[in-house]
Amino acid sequence: MISYDASRHVFRARVAKRAEYKTRTLFGIGQDMIVRCLEYTYAPAKGHDWASAMSVLKNDTCGPSVSIGNGAHTAGQRVAALEGAELNRAGVRRALAPYRRFLTVGTITRMGSTVKISVEVSEGTSRQCYRITRGGSQVLSVPAQTCPGLREHLI
């Protein structure tokens, strides 16, 4: 999840990272994993550069970020499964209807065989705009600064 803190002029990106590893015990080889909540902060530095910092947060603070990431992934999968003729406002809304509690469809634009869909993904009071682009069988879901067709706001 990406946010902008206007009072400090910084962008923050919060993400849960998982690392899997193998373990050896007296009983054989197993597998385990570590999950960490990371927050990356980007602030303007001297000149035109950016300074970045990373912090490790409590795992439970990444809950909304994980839910929003999963919601964006679900939206991308549902758009990928649509037939070409269904890539319109009614078809996309129908495909995302089971998830309307946390997915809101904004605008849908088409240029040739490429379709761009703005979707707002929400979890509680946290919201993130995503732009889902489908060109042929390729689907890309990326955070966006605004959600055209919905209320406009920064990331």
C-alpha positions as CSV (number, residue, x, y, z in Angstrom):
1,M,0.0,0.0,0.0
2,I,1.4,3.4,-1.0
3,S,0.5,6.6,0.8
4,Y,1.7,10.3,0.7
5,D,2.3,12.3,3.9
6,A,1.8,15.9,2.7
7,S,3.0,17.4,6.1
8,R,6.4,15.6,5.8
9,H,6.5,15.5,2.0
10,V,7.2,11.7,1.9
11,F,5.9,8.7,0.2
12,R,5.4,5.5,2.2
13,A,5.1,2.0,0.8
14,R,4.1,-0.8,3.3
15,V,4.4,-4.4,2.3
16,A,4.5,-7.8,3.9
17,K,7.5,-9.8,2.8
18,R,7.9,-13.6,3.2
19,A,11.0,-15.7,3.0
20,E,10.9,-19.5,3.0
21,Y,13.8,-21.5,4.0
22,K,14.8,-25.2,4.7
23,T,15.5,-26.5,8.2
24,R,17.5,-29.5,9.3
25,T,16.6,-31.3,12.4
26,L,17.4,-34.7,13.9
27,F,14.2,-35.9,12.2
28,G,15.1,-34.7,8.7
29,I,14.7,-31.7,6.4
30,G,11.7,-29.4,6.8
31,Q,10.5,-26.1,5.5
32,D,9.7,-22.9,7.4
33,M,9.1,-19.2,6.7
34,I,9.6,-15.7,8.1
35,V,7.1,-12.9,7.5
36,R,8.0,-9.3,8.1
37,C,6.1,-6.0,7.7
38,L,8.4,-3.5,5.9
39,E,7.8,0.2,5.4
40,Y,9.8,2.0,2.8
41,T,9.9,5.8,3.0
42,Y,11.0,8.0,0.2
43,A,11.7,11.7,0.7
44,P,13.1,14.4,-1.6
45,A,16.9,14.9,-1.0
46,K,19.2,17.5,-2.2
47,G,19.0,18.3,-5.9
48,H,16.6,16.0,-7.7
49,D,17.4,12.9,-5.8
50,W,15.3,10.9,-3.4
51,A,16.4,9.5,0.0
52,S,15.0,6.2,1.1
53,A,14.8,4.4,4.4
54,M,13.3,1.0,5.4
55,S,11.7,0.1,8.8
56,V,10.5,-3.2,10.1
57,L,7.1,-2.8,11.7
58,K,4.9,-5.1,13.8
59,N,3.4,-7.8,11.5
60,D,-0.2,-6.8,12.3
61,T,0.3,-3.3,10.9
62,C,0.6,-4.8,7.4
63,G,-2.9,-6.3,7.5
64,P,-4.6,-3.7,5.3
65,S,-1.7,-3.7,2.9
66,V,-1.9,-7.5,2.5
67,S,-5.7,-7.4,2.1
68,I,-5.4,-4.6,-0.5
69,G,-2.7,-6.4,-2.4
70,N,-4.8,-9.6,-2.4
71,G,-7.9,-7.6,-3.6
72,A,-5.9,-6.1,-6.5
73,H,-4.6,-9.5,-7.4
74,T,-8.2,-10.9,-7.4
75,A,-9.4,-8.0,-9.6
76,G,-6.6,-8.7,-12.1
77,Q,-7.4,-12.4,-12.2
78,R,-11.1,-11.7,-12.8
79,V,-10.3,-9.2,-15.6
80,A,-7.9,-11.8,-17.1
81,A,-10.8,-14.4,-17.2
82,L,-13.2,-12.2,-19.1
83,E,-13.9,-12.7,-22.8
84,G,-13.0,-9.8,-25.1
85,A,-16.6,-8.8,-25.6
86,E,-17.1,-8.6,-21.8
87,L,-14.4,-6.0,-21.3
88,N,-16.9,-3.1,-20.8
89,R,-18.3,-1.4,-17.8
90,A,-21.2,-3.9,-17.3
91,G,-19.0,-7.0,-17.9
92,V,-16.2,-5.8,-15.5
93,R,-18.8,-4.9,-12.8
94,R,-20.4,-8.3,-13.2
95,A,-17.0,-10.0,-12.9
96,L,-16.1,-8.1,-9.7
97,A,-19.6,-8.1,-8.2
98,P,-18.8,-10.9,-5.7
99,Y,-16.1,-8.6,-4.3
100,R,-18.0,-5.3,-4.4
101,R,-17.5,-5.0,-0.6
102,F,-13.9,-4.0,-1.3
103,L,-13.6,-3.4,-5.1
104,T,-15.1,-0.4,-6.8
105,V,-14.9,0.0,-10.5
106,G,-14.0,3.5,-11.9
107,T,-13.5,4.2,-15.6
108,I,-12.8,1.7,-18.4
109,T,-11.0,2.9,-21.5
110,R,-10.1,1.0,-24.6
111,M,-7.4,1.8,-27.2
112,G,-7.3,-0.8,-29.9
113,S,-6.9,-4.2,-28.1
114,T,-5.8,-2.7,-24.8
115,V,-8.3,-2.0,-22.0
116,K,-7.5,0.1,-18.9
117,I,-9.7,-0.2,-15.8
118,S,-9.4,1.9,-12.7
119,V,-10.3,0.1,-9.5
120,E,-10.3,1.2,-5.9
121,V,-9.4,-1.5,-3.5
122,S,-10.4,-0.9,0.2
123,E,-9.9,-2.5,3.5
124,G,-11.5,-0.8,6.4
125,T,-10.5,2.9,6.2
126,S,-7.5,2.1,3.9
127,R,-7.9,2.6,0.2
128,Q,-5.6,2.2,-2.8
129,C,-6.3,3.0,-6.5
130,Y,-5.1,0.4,-9.1
131,R,-4.9,0.6,-12.8
132,I,-5.5,-2.8,-14.4
133,T,-4.3,-3.0,-18.0
134,R,-5.2,-5.9,-20.2
135,G,-3.6,-6.2,-23.6
136,G,-4.5,-9.5,-25.3
137,S,-3.8,-12.2,-22.7
138,Q,-1.4,-10.0,-20.6
139,V,-2.8,-8.4,-17.5
140,L,-0.9,-5.9,-15.3
141,S,-2.2,-4.4,-12.1
142,V,-0.3,-1.4,-10.7
143,P,-1.0,1.2,-8.0
144,A,-2.3,4.5,-9.4
145,Q,-2.3,8.0,-8.1
146,T,-5.9,8.6,-8.9
147,C,-9.0,6.5,-9.6
148,P,-10.7,8.1,-12.6
149,G,-14.5,7.8,-12.4
150,L,-14.3,7.7,-8.6
151,R,-13.4,10.5,-6.2
152,E,-10.0,11.7,-7.1
153,H,-7.2,11.4,-4.5
154,L,-3.5,10.9,-4.2
155,I,-2.0,7.5,-3.6
